Amino acid sequence: MKASDLFIKALESEGVEYIFGIPGEENLALLDSLSRSSIKLVLVRHEQAAGFMAATFGRLTGKAGVCLSTLGPGATNLVTAAAYANLGAMPMVMITGQKPIKTSKQGRFQIVDVIGMMQPLTKFTRQIESGDLVPSCVREAFRKAQEERPGAAHLELPEDIAHEDSDAPVIEPSITRRPVAEAKAIGRALELISQAKQPLLLIGAGGNRNGAMVEATLLEDVPPNQPVCREEAFGPVAVLSKFRDFADAIRLVNDSSFGLQAGLFTHDIYRLLQAWDELDVGGVIVNDVPSWRVDNMPYGGVKDSGLGREGIRYAIEDMTEPRLLVIREDIHRH
């Protein structure tokens, strides 16, 4: 089997349905093989558009989008899309052509070190030096692109390698594993959410990536005796609670066995001082969220929110063992 045919068979095995790209001399063998495949070529007018389309396809589907370009200037046009995909955790596989690497007659015309160019921008980049390496290189590129954290991968297929014959078998895709939070923590968060009567979900921070994280949840009108109001959730869960007046709000905060920090949004100096005097927490953050901190602040809570404080001073104290040395004068001298 011709290596370009083997390449397309490997793409089909990976479940590829579309390739976004531009034809050129160095990828004609691959395009000829593609013409006999179920994979559809989406023709674009610029390689950068092909890269962004492949990256966005990966973001929306969770499967690696595929784009195709020629060598040299065509490959350099994929650079911005590669960075976009890698920074945005979008699975994408880029395929670029190249002049023959064994019997080239055109010298260095339009030859750029694409592998070196792609190294800082991708999770994986490789030139295929033999037709027999096509299945393993394709499988590795898709594995790297789709495993957590997803990103861009790149394969360079030289013109002469695409015409080689190979008997190498296609490597079937393996299951892409993604790290997940501890089962107990996820179960605890789900249990608290399920106890809510009227849950309101606010999704962000990449939460629309399928399987990427437990989606953020905002709960309203939760009875104050529910565990989500009184215990640690260990998950992206927050509760909106109603209060009659400022004193009632302070009472609700203090009616908990935990007291790490509290956030207060106000321009009223008297309410600020009242909160400082009455809130039973380790820290009061004014006009910011209670999770705000800097490393040198005495970050720590009261009640069941932990023992001690964090910060440079307290770290030094925790790592220091106080000792006492007493020297008395010789009493026999007097």
Secondary structure, DSSP 4 states (H G I P E B T S, - for coil): -BHHHHHHHHHHHTT--EEEE---GGGHHHHHHHTTSSPEEEE-SSHHHHHHHHHHHHHHHSSPEEEEE-SHHHHHTTHHHHHHHHHTT--EEEEEEE--SSS-SSTTTT---HHHHHGGG-SEEEE--SGGGHHHHHHHHHHHHHSSSP-EEEEEEEHHHHT-B--PPPPPPPPPP-----HHHHHHHHHHHHT-SEEE----TTTTSTTSSPPPEEEES--TTSHHHHS---SSEEEE---SSHHHHHHHHHSSSEESEEEE--S-HHHHHHHHHH--SSEEEETS-TT---TTS-B--EETS-SS-BSHHHHHHHT-----------GGG-
